[in-house]
Amino acid sequence: MTARRNTLAAGTLLAALALPLLVHAEPCQLEIHGNDQMQYDRHELLVSALCQEVTLTLRHSGKLPKEAMGHNWVLVKAADVTAVANAGRGAGLANDYVPPGDQRVLAHSRVIGGGHSTSVTFPTSILSKGGAYRYLCTFPGHSTTMTGTFKFG
């Protein structure tokens, strides 16, 4: 019984020592899908405070072109969701429905159509641990259904 207990203890210790190596793997990767029904497949994304940067990949699982049903992924402070969505309309497709230089936009992908994917990488130094963040699609009219909570901590 003692030998078995020692083996379990050794295994637990090795697992605990290996965990920080797995957690510190950089960059941290996230994936989200959008579809032709104006929906993201995830309503919450979580990033560990141990990550120094995040790479988010957006995949459009629909079939419609970006001009008709394009999607992007835009990260903002929770208080800025409506203002950024409204400003995106005027920015146009050429600017990925994100006004150039908009300081409220923390990170964003380009707009893609069905069958395509895109990625955006950003440093977590722009985030505050436990801060209130949201993500949305700024294609006109999409932010009403394509939004979610982004948690860092």
N, CA and C atoms as an extended XYZ file, in Angstrom:
459
Properties=species:S:1:pos:R:3:atomname:S:1:resname:S:1:resid:I:1 pbc="F F F"
N         0.818       -1.190        0.000 N   MET     1
C         0.000        0.000        0.000 CA  MET     1
C         0.865        1.258        0.000 C   MET     1
N         1.977        1.252        0.744 N   THR     2
C         2.864        2.394        0.805 CA  THR     2
C         3.506        2.657       -0.549 C   THR     2
N         3.906        1.594       -1.264 N   ALA     3
C         4.515        1.764       -2.594 CA  ALA     3
C         3.517        2.407       -3.556 C   ALA     3
N         2.268        1.992       -3.488 N   ARG     4
C         1.250        2.569       -4.369 CA  ARG     4
C         1.018        4.043       -4.029 C   ARG     4
N         0.984        4.343       -2.757 N   ARG     5
C         0.794        5.722       -2.310 CA  ARG     5
C         1.957        6.590       -2.777 C   ARG     5
N         3.186        6.074       -2.697 N   ASN     6
C         4.364        6.815       -3.150 CA  ASN     6
C         4.325        7.034       -4.664 C   ASN     6
N         3.880        6.035       -5.403 N   THR     7
C         3.761        6.162       -6.855 CA  THR     7
C         2.746        7.228       -7.218 C   THR     7
N         1.599        7.235       -6.541 N   LEU     8
C         0.582        8.261       -6.785 CA  LEU     8
C         1.101        9.648       -6.435 C   LEU     8
N         1.810        9.756       -5.333 N   ALA     9
C         2.363       11.046       -4.916 CA  ALA     9
C         3.387       11.541       -5.931 C   ALA     9
N         4.231       10.639       -6.418 N   ALA    10
C         5.231       11.025       -7.418 CA  ALA    10
C         4.563       11.466       -8.714 C   ALA    10
N         3.528       10.759       -9.119 N   GLY    11
C         2.791       11.138      -10.332 CA  GLY    11
C         2.124       12.489      -10.193 C   GLY    11
N         1.539       12.742       -9.045 N   THR    12
C         0.896       14.029       -8.774 CA  THR    12
C         1.925       15.155       -8.797 C   THR    12
N         3.091       14.927       -8.207 N   LEU    13
C         4.156       15.920       -8.178 CA  LEU    13
C         4.640       16.223       -9.596 C   LEU    13
N         4.856       15.211      -10.402 N   LEU    14
C         5.306       15.424      -11.786 CA  LEU    14
C         4.271       16.193      -12.588 C   LEU    14
N         3.004       15.867      -12.405 N   ALA    15
C         1.936       16.588      -13.112 CA  ALA    15
C         1.915       18.050      -12.685 C   ALA    15
N         2.087       18.307      -11.403 N   ALA    16
C         2.084       19.689      -10.899 CA  ALA    16
C         3.265       20.475      -11.442 C   ALA    16
N         4.415       19.817      -11.580 N   LEU    17
C         5.591       20.493      -12.134 CA  LEU    17
C         5.435       20.774      -13.624 C   LEU    17
N         4.753       19.914      -14.342 N   ALA    18
C         4.571       20.088      -15.783 CA  ALA    18
C         3.498       21.111      -16.118 C   ALA    18
N         2.539       21.326      -15.230 N   LEU    19
C         1.422       22.237      -15.496 CA  LEU    19
C         1.873       23.647      -15.870 C   LEU    19
N         2.809       24.273      -15.152 N   PRO    20
C         3.223       25.617      -15.548 CA  PRO    20
C         3.790       25.668      -16.965 C   PRO    20
N         4.438       24.621      -17.410 N   LEU    21
C         4.963       24.591      -18.773 CA  LEU    21
C         3.836       24.619      -19.789 C   LEU    21
N         2.744       23.924      -19.507 N   LEU    22
C         1.599       23.914      -20.413 CA  LEU    22
C         0.862       25.246      -20.383 C   LEU    22
N         0.702       25.814      -19.200 N   VAL    23
C        -0.026       27.066      -19.051 CA  VAL    23
C         0.732       28.222      -19.697 C   VAL    23
N         2.054       28.208      -19.644 N   HIS    24
C         2.859       29.300      -20.169 CA  HIS    24
C         3.108       29.185      -21.667 C   HIS    24
N         2.572       28.182      -22.313 N   ALA    25
C         2.770       28.043      -23.748 CA  ALA    25
C         2.268       29.306      -24.440 C   ALA    25
N         3.105       29.893      -25.304 N   GLU    26
C         2.763       31.134      -25.995 CA  GLU    26
C         2.732       30.872      -27.480 C   GLU    26
N         1.954       31.560      -28.244 N   PRO    27
C         0.868       32.415      -27.762 CA  PRO    27
C        -0.369       31.587      -27.419 C   PRO    27
N        -1.238       32.143      -26.636 N   CYS    28
C        -2.487       31.465      -26.290 CA  CYS    28
C        -3.417       31.537      -27.494 C   CYS    28
N        -4.091       30.463      -27.770 N   GLN    29
C        -4.903       30.338      -28.979 CA  GLN    29
C        -6.388       30.253      -28.647 C   GLN    29
N        -7.192       31.009      -29.377 N   LEU    30
C        -8.644       30.934      -29.278 CA  LEU    30
C        -9.207       30.772      -30.678 C   LEU    30
N       -10.376       30.163      -30.780 N   GLU    31
C       -11.044       30.016      -32.070 CA  GLU    31
C       -12.536       30.253      -31.879 C   GLU    31
N       -13.116       30.925      -32.857 N   ILE    32
C       -14.545       31.196      -32.843 CA  ILE    32
C       -15.049       31.093      -34.278 C   ILE    32
N       -16.301       30.656      -34.434 N   HIS    33
C       -16.906       30.498      -35.751 CA  HIS    33
C       -18.105       31.426      -35.885 C   HIS    33
N       -18.277       31.978      -37.073 N   GLY    34
C       -19.465       32.741      -37.422 CA  GLY    34
C       -20.168       32.025      -38.561 C   GLY    34
N       -21.472       32.261      -38.727 N   ASN    35
C       -22.203       31.556      -39.783 CA  ASN    35
C       -23.123       32.507      -40.547 C   ASN    35
N       -23.847       31.980      -41.522 N   ASP    36
C       -24.747       32.782      -42.344 CA  ASP    36
C       -26.026       33.183      -41.600 C   ASP    36
N       -26.218       32.716      -40.382 N   GLN    37
C       -27.377       33.089      -39.575 CA  GLN    37
C       -27.022       34.199      -38.575 C   GLN    37
N       -25.902       34.888      -38.817 N   MET    38
C       -25.430       35.986      -37.952 CA  MET    38
C       -25.248       35.527      -36.510 C   MET    38
N       -24.492       34.452      -36.326 N   GLN    39
C       -24.249       33.912      -34.989 CA  GLN    39
C       -22.783       33.535      -34.840 C   GLN    39
N       -22.241       33.807      -33.660 N   TYR    40
C       -20.975       33.216      -33.248 CA  TYR    40
C       -21.312       31.905      -32.551 C   TYR    40
N       -20.402       30.956      -32.592 N   ASP    41
C       -20.651       29.684      -31.901 CA  ASP    41
C       -20.269       29.732      -30.426 C   ASP    41
N       -19.653       30.821      -29.991 N   ARG    42
C       -19.273       30.957      -28.585 CA  ARG    42
C       -19.723       32.328      -28.084 C   ARG    42
N       -20.263       32.346      -26.875 N   HIS    43
C       -20.738       33.592      -26.289 CA  HIS    43
C       -19.827       34.088      -25.169 C   HIS    43
N       -18.758       33.328      -24.929 N   GLU    44
C       -17.785       33.716      -23.915 CA  GLU    44
C       -16.431       33.146      -24.293 C   GLU    44
N       -15.413       33.976      -24.159 N   LEU    45
C       -14.032       33.552      -24.372 CA  LEU    45
C       -13.241       33.905      -23.126 C   LEU    45
N       -12.356       33.015      -22.725 N   LEU    46
C       -11.567       33.201      -21.509 CA  LEU    46
C       -10.091       33.072      -21.845 C   LEU    46
N        -9.304       34.025      -21.360 N   VAL    47
C        -7.852       34.007      -21.550 CA  VAL    47
C        -7.195       34.100      -20.186 C   VAL    47
N        -6.217       33.261      -19.961 N   SER    48
C        -5.481       33.259      -18.706 CA  SER    48
C        -4.604       34.504      -18.600 C   SER    48
N        -4.468       35.021      -17.393 N   ALA    49
C        -3.587       36.158      -17.146 CA  ALA    49
C        -2.123       35.777      -17.357 C   ALA    49
N        -1.836       34.489      -17.467 N   LEU    50
C        -0.472       34.041      -17.721 CA  LEU    50
C        -0.062       34.232      -19.184 C   LEU    50
N        -1.023       34.429      -20.062 N   CYS    51
C        -0.725       34.639      -21.485 CA  CYS    51
C        -0.154       36.037      -21.689 C   CYS    51
N         0.881       36.128      -22.482 N   GLN    52
C         1.451       37.427      -22.818 CA  GLN    52
C         0.846       37.981      -24.102 C   GLN    52
N         0.345       37.082      -24.937 N   GLU    53
C        -0.368       37.484      -26.143 CA  GLU    53
C        -1.406       36.434      -26.480 C   GLU    53
N        -2.373       36.847      -27.282 N   VAL    54
C        -3.470       35.980      -27.665 CA  VAL    54
C        -3.578       35.985      -29.184 C   VAL    54
N        -3.789       34.818      -29.760 N   THR    55
C        -4.111       34.732      -31.175 CA  THR    55
C        -5.516       34.168      -31.275 C   THR    55
N        -6.404       34.961      -31.870 N   LEU    56
C        -7.775       34.531      -32.078 CA  LEU    56
C        -7.960       34.248      -33.569 C   LEU    56
N        -8.522       33.086      -33.874 N   THR    57
C        -8.850       32.732      -35.251 CA  THR    57
C       -10.360       32.729      -35.404 C   THR    57
N       -10.827       33.475      -36.395 N   LEU    58
C       -12.235       33.534      -36.752 CA  LEU    58
C       -12.428       32.707      -38.011 C   LEU    58
N       -13.355       31.772      -37.974 N   ARG    59
C       -13.701       30.952      -39.136 CA  ARG    59
C       -15.160       31.227      -39.505 C   ARG    59
N       -15.386       31.471      -40.781 N   HIS    60
C       -16.754       31.712      -41.276 CA  HIS    60
C       -17.241       30.401      -41.876 C   HIS    60
N       -18.163       29.748      -41.194 N   SER    61
C       -18.636       28.429      -41.625 CA  SER    61
C       -19.771       28.515      -42.641 C   SER    61
N       -20.179       29.734      -43.002 N   GLY    62
C       -21.254       29.898      -43.982 CA  GLY    62
C       -20.761       29.816      -45.414 C   GLY    62
N       -21.623       30.220      -46.332 N   LYS    63
C       -21.301       30.160      -47.757 CA  LYS    63
C       -21.389       31.513      -48.454 C   LYS    63
N       -22.024       32.483      -47.814 N   LEU    64
C       -22.231       33.781      -48.446 CA  LEU    64
C       -20.940       34.604      -48.468 C   LEU    64
N       -20.763       35.448      -49.494 N   PRO    65
C       -19.549       36.265      -49.600 CA  PRO    65
C       -19.517       37.372      -48.543 C   PRO    65
N       -18.338       37.922      -48.346 N   LYS    66
C       -18.180       38.946      -47.304 CA  LYS    66
C       -18.997       40.198      -47.588 C   LYS    66
N       -19.285       40.490      -48.840 N   GLU    67
C       -20.087       41.662      -49.170 CA  GLU    67
C       -21.539       41.508      -48.702 C   GLU    67
N       -22.023       40.272      -48.625 N   ALA    68
C       -23.413       40.011      -48.219 CA  ALA    68
C       -23.542       39.598      -46.756 C   ALA    68
N       -22.593       38.802      -46.257 N   MET    69
C       -22.696       38.263      -44.899 CA  MET    69
C       -21.294       38.133      -44.292 C   MET    69
N       -20.538       39.225      -44.374 N   GLY    70
C       -19.187       39.214      -43.829 CA  GLY    70
C       -19.198       39.278      -42.318 C   GLY    70
N       -18.155       38.719      -41.726 N   HIS    71
C       -17.990       38.762      -40.270 CA  HIS    71
C       -16.570       39.183      -39.923 C   HIS    71
N       -16.453       39.900      -38.826 N   ASN    72
C       -15.165       40.183      -38.223 CA  ASN    72
C       -15.276       39.909      -36.730 C   ASN    72
N       -14.201       40.106      -36.030 N   TRP    73
C       -14.171       39.952      -34.580 CA  TRP    73
C       -13.489       41.185      -34.027 C   TRP    73
N       -14.197       41.912      -33.167 N   VAL    74
C       -13.706       43.179      -32.636 CA  VAL    74
C       -13.783       43.136      -31.110 C   VAL    74
N       -12.671       43.446      -30.451 N   LEU    75
C       -12.600       43.447      -28.993 CA  LEU    75
C       -12.630       44.879      -28.478 C   LEU    75
N       -13.538       45.140      -27.526 N   VAL    76
C       -13.693       46.478      -26.943 CA  VAL    76
C       -13.980       46.361      -25.448 C   VAL    76
N       -13.871       47.484      -24.748 N   LYS    77
C       -14.355       47.531      -23.371 CA  LYS    77
C       -15.870       47.419      -23.442 C   LYS    77
N       -16.473       46.801      -22.454 N   ALA    78
C       -17.919       46.556      -22.463 CA  ALA    78
C       -18.721       47.836      -22.676 C   ALA    78
N       -18.273       48.924      -22.119 N   ALA    79
C       -19.005       50.184      -22.228 CA  ALA    79
C       -19.010       50.749      -23.651 C   ALA    79
N       -18.114       50.265      -24.517 N   ASP    80
C       -17.965       50.829      -25.864 CA  ASP    80
C       -18.651       50.033      -26.975 C   ASP    80
N       -19.346       48.959      -26.642 N   VAL    81
C       -19.929       48.083      -27.663 CA  VAL    81
C       -20.840       48.838      -28.623 C   VAL    81
N       -21.812       49.545      -28.128 N   THR    82
C       -22.784       50.218      -28.993 CA  THR    82
C       -22.125       51.295      -29.841 C   THR    82
N       -21.263       52.102      -29.239 N   ALA    83
C       -20.599       53.176      -29.969 CA  ALA    83
C       -19.706       52.630      -31.085 C   ALA    83
N       -18.985       51.554      -30.812 N   VAL    84
C       -18.107       50.965      -31.825 CA  VAL    84
C       -18.934       50.318      -32.934 C   VAL    84
N       -20.020       49.656      -32.582 N   ALA    85
C       -20.900       49.060      -33.598 CA  ALA    85
C       -21.458       50.150      -34.513 C   ALA    85
N       -21.906       51.256      -33.939 N   ASN    86
C       -22.450       52.356      -34.738 CA  ASN    86
C       -21.377       52.996      -35.614 C   ASN    86
N       -20.195       53.189      -35.083 N   ALA    87
C       -19.101       53.789      -35.847 CA  ALA    87
C       -18.658       52.868      -36.983 C   ALA    87
N       -18.758       51.563      -36.770 N   GLY    88
C       -18.349       50.597      -37.791 CA  GLY    88
C       -19.149       50.713      -39.069 C   GLY    88
N       -20.431       51.021      -38.945 N   ARG    89
C       -21.284       51.154      -40.134 CA  ARG    89
C       -20.707       52.156      -41.118 C   ARG    89
N       -20.258       53.277      -40.610 N   GLY    90
C       -19.733       54.326      -41.475 CA  GLY    90
C       -18.340       54.057      -42.006 C   GLY    90
N       -17.625       53.129      -41.408 N   ALA    91
C       -16.250       52.851      -41.826 CA  ALA    91
C       -16.187       52.077      -43.138 C   ALA    91
N       -17.205       51.280      -43.424 N   GLY    92
C       -17.277       50.540      -44.684 CA  GLY    92
C       -16.436       49.280      -44.728 C   GLY    92
N       -16.737       48.475      -45.728 N   LEU    93
C       -16.060       47.189      -45.908 CA  LEU    93
C       -14.562       47.359      -46.151 C   LEU    93
N       -14.179       48.399      -46.872 N   ALA    94
C       -12.754       48.627      -47.163 CA  ALA    94
C       -11.935       48.774      -45.876 C   ALA    94
N       -12.569       49.216      -44.806 N   ASN    95
C       -11.907       49.362      -43.499 CA  ASN    95
C       -12.336       48.277      -42.523 C   ASN    95
N       -12.921       47.205      -43.025 N   ASP    96
C       -13.382       46.088      -42.192 CA  ASP    96
C       -14.423       46.524      -41.178 C   ASP    96
N       -15.172       47.568      -41.489 N   TYR    97
C       -16.211       48.122      -40.611 CA  TYR    97
C       -15.651       48.522      -39.250 C   TYR    97
N       -14.401       49.004      -39.259 N   VAL    98
C       -13.738       49.530      -38.070 CA  VAL    98
C       -13.104       50.864      -38.470 C   VAL    98
N       -13.520       51.969      -37.872 N   PRO    99
C       -12.919       53.255      -38.225 CA  PRO    99
C       -11.413       53.250      -37.967 C   PRO    99
N       -10.616       53.651      -38.940 N   PRO   100
C        -9.154       53.687      -38.731 CA  PRO   100
C        -8.800       54.547      -37.520 C   PRO   100
N        -7.938       54.015      -36.673 N   GLY   101
C        -7.467       54.757      -35.513 CA  GLY   101
C        -8.435       54.851      -34.346 C   GLY   101
N        -9.532       54.131      -34.383 N   ASP   102
C       -10.512       54.185      -33.283 CA  ASP   102
C        -9.882       53.596      -32.022 C   ASP   102
N        -9.605       54.450      -31.058 N   GLN   103
C        -8.927       54.043      -29.827 CA  GLN   103
C        -9.766       53.125      -28.943 C   GLN   103
N       -11.063       53.054      -29.193 N   ARG   104
C       -11.929       52.164      -28.410 CA  ARG   104
C       -11.767       50.710      -28.832 C   ARG   104
N       -11.246       50.491      -30.022 N   VAL   105
C       -11.044       49.138      -30.550 CA  VAL   105
C        -9.702       48.622      -30.049 C   VAL   105
N        -9.748       47.571      -29.225 N   LEU   106
C        -8.534       47.005      -28.639 CA  LEU   106
C        -7.833       46.048      -29.597 C   LEU   106
N        -8.617       45.313      -30.367 N   ALA   107
C        -8.084       44.382      -31.364 CA  ALA   107
C        -9.217       44.058      -32.329 C   ALA   107
N        -8.861       43.743      -33.575 N   HIS   108
C        -9.902       43.349      -34.526 CA  HIS   108
C        -9.301       42.549      -35.678 C   HIS   108
N       -10.153       41.718      -36.233 N   SER   109
C        -9.768       40.945      -37.421 CA  SER   109
C       -10.278       41.669      -38.656 C   SER   109
N        -9.920       41.151      -39.797 N   ARG   110
C       -10.496       41.673      -41.036 CA  ARG   110
C       -11.845       41.000      -41.251 C   ARG   110
N       -12.630       41.508      -42.169 N   VAL   111
C       -13.927       40.924      -42.511 CA  VAL   111
C       -13.697       39.782      -43.491 C   VAL   111
N       -14.359       38.657      -43.237 N   ILE   112
C       -14.245       37.494      -44.124 CA  ILE   112
C       -15.632       36.992      -44.519 C   ILE   112
N       -15.683       36.284      -45.628 N   GLY   113
C       -16.914       35.670      -46.090 CA  GLY   113
C       -16.896       34.168      -45.865 C   GLY   113
N       -17.977       33.519      -46.271 N   GLY   114
C       -18.139       32.085      -46.076 CA  GLY   114
C       -16.966       31.261      -46.575 C   GLY   114
N       -16.560       30.287      -45.758 N   GLY   115
C       -15.481       29.382      -46.118 CA  GLY   115
C       -14.092       29.913      -45.837 C   GLY   115
N       -13.975       31.120      -45.337 N   HIS   116
C       -12.663       31.719      -45.082 CA  HIS   116
C       -12.388       31.813      -43.585 C   HIS   116
N       -11.127       32.086      -43.274 N   SER   117
C       -10.730       32.312      -41.885 CA  SER   117
C        -9.697       33.428      -41.838 C   SER   117
N        -9.547       34.000      -40.668 N   THR   118
C        -8.568       35.061      -40.431 CA  THR   118
C        -8.151       34.999      -38.976 C   THR   118
N        -6.992       35.531      -38.673 N   SER   119
C        -6.504       35.550      -37.289 CA  SER   119
C        -6.024       36.942      -36.924 C   SER   119
N        -6.098       37.220      -35.645 N   VAL   120
C        -5.560       38.460      -35.094 CA  VAL   120
C        -4.792       38.100      -33.831 C   VAL   120
N        -3.602       38.687      -33.682 N   THR   121
C        -2.787       38.468      -32.490 CA  THR   121
C        -2.619       39.805      -31.788 C   THR   121
N        -2.797       39.804      -30.469 N   PHE   122
C        -2.665       41.044      -29.712 CA  PHE   122
C        -2.073       40.751      -28.340 C   PHE   122
N        -1.367       41.740      -27.765 N   PRO   123
C        -0.758       41.548      -26.444 CA  PRO   123
C        -1.803       41.679      -25.343 C   PRO   123
N        -1.646       40.909      -24.303 N   THR   124
C        -2.576       41.019      -23.179 CA  THR   124
C        -2.266       42.237      -22.316 C   THR   124
N        -1.167       42.914      -22.586 N   SER   125
C        -0.830       44.121      -21.828 CA  SER   125
C        -1.857       45.230      -22.056 C   SER   125
N        -2.698       45.107      -23.079 N   ILE   126
C        -3.755       46.100      -23.325 CA  ILE   126
C        -4.983       45.837      -22.457 C   ILE   126
N        -4.981       44.723      -21.727 N   LEU   127
C        -6.126       44.311      -20.910 CA  LEU   127
C        -5.818       44.455      -19.428 C   LEU   127
N        -6.854       44.643      -18.647 N   SER   128
C        -6.732       44.659      -17.194 CA  SER   128
C        -7.349       43.383      -16.654 C   SER   128
N        -6.655       42.733      -15.747 N   LYS   129
C        -7.167       41.500      -15.153 CA  LYS   129
C        -8.526       41.778      -14.520 C   LYS   129
N        -9.524       40.992      -14.907 N   GLY   130
C       -10.874       41.148      -14.383 CA  GLY   130
C       -11.667       42.275      -15.029 C   GLY   130
N       -11.094       42.941      -16.031 N   GLY   131
C       -11.796       44.034      -16.706 CA  GLY   131
C       -13.023       43.538      -17.460 C   GLY   131
N       -13.914       44.466      -17.783 N   ALA   132
C       -15.156       44.126      -18.494 CA  ALA   132
C       -14.944       44.348      -19.992 C   ALA   132
N       -14.858       43.257      -20.743 N   TYR   133
C       -14.615       43.316      -22.187 CA  TYR   133
C       -15.694       42.555      -22.936 C   TYR   133
N       -15.952       43.007      -24.150 N   ARG   134
C       -16.917       42.348      -25.033 CA  ARG   134
C       -16.279       42.230      -26.412 C   ARG   134
N       -16.768       41.261      -27.176 N   TYR   135
C       -16.392       41.178      -28.584 CA  TYR   135
C       -17.664       41.197      -29.407 C   TYR   135
N       -17.538       41.647      -30.647 N   LEU   136
C       -18.691       41.788      -31.525 CA  LEU   136
C       -18.262       41.748      -32.973 C   LEU   136
N       -19.229       41.558      -33.839 N   CYS   137
C       -19.047       41.700      -35.275 CA  CYS   137
C       -19.601       43.076      -35.620 C   CYS   137
N       -18.799       43.901      -36.304 N   THR   138
C       -19.235       45.257      -36.630 CA  THR   138
C       -19.792       45.385      -38.048 C   THR   138
N       -19.973       44.269      -38.765 N   PHE   139
C       -20.677       44.316      -40.042 CA  PHE   139
C       -22.061       44.902      -39.725 C   PHE   139
N       -22.552       45.830      -40.542 N   PRO   140
C       -23.818       46.506      -40.213 CA  PRO   140
C       -24.949       45.537      -39.832 C   PRO   140
N       -25.511       45.782      -38.650 N   GLY   141
C       -26.640       45.005      -38.152 CA  GLY   141
C       -26.277       43.729      -37.415 C   GLY   141
N       -25.033       43.304      -37.476 N   HIS   142
C       -24.655       42.017      -36.876 CA  HIS   142
C       -24.431       42.079      -35.364 C   HIS   142
N       -24.112       43.242      -34.838 N   SER   143
C       -23.759       43.323      -33.417 CA  SER   143
C       -24.936       43.023      -32.489 C   SER   143
N       -26.142       43.030      -33.021 N   THR   144
C       -27.298       42.717      -32.162 CA  THR   144
C       -27.314       41.248      -31.759 C   THR   144
N       -26.756       40.372      -32.602 N   THR   145
C       -26.735       38.942      -32.284 CA  THR   145
C       -25.323       38.377      -32.165 C   THR   145
N       -24.354       39.056      -32.741 N   MET   146
C       -22.977       38.542      -32.743 CA  MET   146
C       -22.133       39.325      -31.743 C   MET   146
N       -22.260       38.937      -30.502 N   THR   147
C       -21.525       39.563      -29.419 CA  THR   147
C       -21.262       38.529      -28.329 C   THR   147
N       -20.291       38.796      -27.519 N   GLY   148
C       -19.977       37.890      -26.424 CA  GLY   148
C       -19.101       38.559      -25.383 C   GLY   148
N       -18.871       37.849      -24.312 N   THR   149
C       -18.049       38.322      -23.193 CA  THR   149
C       -16.643       37.786      -23.328 C   THR   149
N       -15.674       38.662      -23.132 N   PHE   150
C       -14.266       38.292      -23.172 CA  PHE   150
C       -13.703       38.481      -21.767 C   PHE   150
N       -13.200       37.393      -21.174 N   LYS   151
C       -12.686       37.441      -19.804 CA  LYS   151
C       -11.189       37.229      -19.800 C   LYS   151
N       -10.507       38.069      -19.047 N   PHE   152
C        -9.051       37.994      -18.900 CA  PHE   152
C        -8.733       37.932      -17.419 C   PHE   152
N        -8.063       36.886      -17.027 N   GLY   153
C        -7.729       36.789      -15.610 CA  GLY   153
C        -7.389       35.406      -15.175 C   GLY   153
